[in-house]
Amino acid sequence: MRKFPAPIHNAIAALGKLPGVGPKTALRYAFALLRLQRGELELVAKSLDALKFVTTCDRCFTYAEAKICDICRDPKRDPKLLCIVAEARDIATLEATGIFHGLYLVLGGVLNPVDGYTPDKLNVKELQDRLNLDREIKEVILAFSPDVHGETTILYLSRMLKALGKKTTRLARGLPMGADIEYADEVTLASALAGRSET
């Protein structure tokens, strides 16, 4: 690697810790930051520095500014519905639809023993504890991506939730709006046929 002043070298090393950012991309990002006006660069630095004050919600395990997040504190949310997601960013995606008004729990990943994601490494015990303590919850929605690890997680949690006597649902699967049947894979088409509804 070429020699740079220490602050540039340190910025490249720090940016390289981000997922999907290799040495060349980190170098481009560092030089893009150097081209910013001093005020803009200070704003970026302050925004990044403020991340150290972000904590995890004690109830749902999403990122928050307080011990209990805004969603968990919102009295307008439906306490009978609990949506389980893999990552905190999934909550923002679901909230953007404006459809779901229940509560959440972040599992902290999906089951993937090869990468070390076993039930004891995820918030499975915390989910069990919450369901045992909170009798108001009537339905648990499993909102995971329909890939191998997501499906494995759904299967594992479904069995656990059945033993607890909780109604368990999952996100519908099938053809998205505007999709062309010709280009859909067999699994997607099979899900679409199985989940067909009356017109």
Secondary structure as GFF3:
##gff-version 3
##sequence-region A 1 199
A	DSSP	alpha_helix	6	15	.	.	.	ID=ss1
A	DSSP	alpha_helix	23	34	.	.	.	ID=ss2
A	DSSP	alpha_helix	38	50	.	.	.	ID=ss3
A	DSSP	three_ten_helix	51	53	.	.	.	ID=ss4
A	DSSP	beta_strand	55	56	.	.	.	ID=ss5
A	DSSP	beta_strand	63	64	.	.	.	ID=ss6
A	DSSP	alpha_helix	70	73	.	.	.	ID=ss7
A	DSSP	beta_strand	81	85	.	.	.	ID=ss8
A	DSSP	alpha_helix	88	95	.	.	.	ID=ss9
A	DSSP	beta_strand	103	106	.	.	.	ID=ss10
A	DSSP	three_ten_helix	113	115	.	.	.	ID=ss11
A	DSSP	three_ten_helix	119	121	.	.	.	ID=ss12
A	DSSP	alpha_helix	124	133	.	.	.	ID=ss13
A	DSSP	beta_strand	139	143	.	.	.	ID=ss14
A	DSSP	alpha_helix	148	163	.	.	.	ID=ss15
A	DSSP	beta_strand	167	170	.	.	.	ID=ss16
A	DSSP	three_ten_helix	181	183	.	.	.	ID=ss17
A	DSSP	alpha_helix	186	194	.	.	.	ID=ss18
###
